[in-house]
Amino acid sequence: MRAGKFCPVCEAPVKGRSDKRFCSTKCKSMHQYETRQKKEAFYIKVDRQLKINRKVLKGFNKKGLSTLRKSDLYKEGFDPNFFTHYWKNKKGNVYLFVYEYGFLDLSKDGKDKYLLVTWQEYMNK
């Protein structure tokens, strides 16, 4: 071991090969995790919100088609700004989807609601 070589995570002496950077696999794993959290913070945030949105839509849309107050979804952590794709019907309505679960804004006459749907095969056309 060369003098002055210490683990960047726990500051313990590093023993072994001359190019070894960490004292243990635990410290190496912790370093990689922390680095990923910093470098991919935006991706992790978006991915987490997409998972939350999918879970909420799936929970409220058991039958494949339902209408629900927006506030009920928001209470569960739903954020309509995060979606994976959209589908536009012949009437021009744009349904936003989080994977296979979709929602359509039905805000009219002061009623804030969403129409919840499930992706159908005919939507592929």
N, C-alpha and C positions, 0 to 999 in steps of 0.2 A: 504494500500500500504506500502510495506517495503521501508525503506530508501535506495537510491542508485540504484533502478531498473529503467533502461532506455532502450528505444527502440534501437536495434543495427543499425537500418537504419537511423532514423532521430534524435535520441538521446532525444526524448521527454519522459517525465515520463510515465511509464506504470501503468495503473490503472486497478483494477479488481482482478481476481484469482491470487493466489500466483505463479502458474506455467505459467502464461501468459508471452510471450516473446516480443510481438510487441504491439505498441500502437493502431494500426488499421489494418483492413484487407488490406488496400492499401499497408502499409509497409510490411506486411507478404507476399503479392503477389510480391512486388518488390524484396524482399529477395529471394523468391523461383525462380523467373525468373533469377536473377543474378547468383544464385548457379547453375542452370541448364546450363546457358551459359558457365560457367567455366568447369563443370563436363563433359558436352556432346559436347564440342567444335568440336571435330573431327567428330562426328556423324552429327552435324548441318552443318558443311562445306560440307561433302559428300552429304547429302540430298539436300542441296541447289544447288550444282552443277548438281546432277542428274535431278532435276526439270528444271534447265536452259537447259541442254542438250536435254531433252524430248521436251521442248517447241520449241527449235531451229529446231530439226529434224522434228517435226510435221509441223512447218511453211514452211519449204522448200520442204516437201515431200507430196504435196497435192494429187498427182495421185497414190501414192503407190510405184512408181519406178521412180527414177530420178538420174541424174549425176550432180555433183556440185563441183566447186573448193573448196578446203579445206579452203582457205583464207576467202571465203564468210561465212562459218560456224564460223570460229575463230573470225571474226569481231563481231559476235553476242554473244560471250561469250562461245562458245562450247569448251569443253575440252575432247578429245577422251580417256583420261585415266580413265574416270568415266563412267562405263556402268554396267548394271545389270546381263547380261548373254550373251552367245554366241551360235551360231549355225554354224556347219560345213557342207558344202554341199558335194556331191559325188566327186567333183573335188578337194576337199581339201581346198577350200576357207573358211576362218573363218569370219563370219559376227558378229560384236559386236552389241548388242542391249541395248537400254535404254527403258525398258519395251517393248512396241510393235513396236518401231521405231528402225531400224537397219541401219548400215553403213558398207561398205566394202572398204578398202583402195585400190585404183587403181593407186598408184604411179608407173608410167612407163614412160620411155623416157623423164624425166624431167617434166612431168605433174602431179601435185599434186591434185588429185581428189578423191571424195568419191562417191560410188554408194549407194544411199539411198533406203531402202526397208521398207515395212511394214510386220510385222509378219503374216504368213499364216498358215492355219490349217495343211498342210502337213509337216510343220517344227516340229510338235509335235512328229513325229515318230523317 
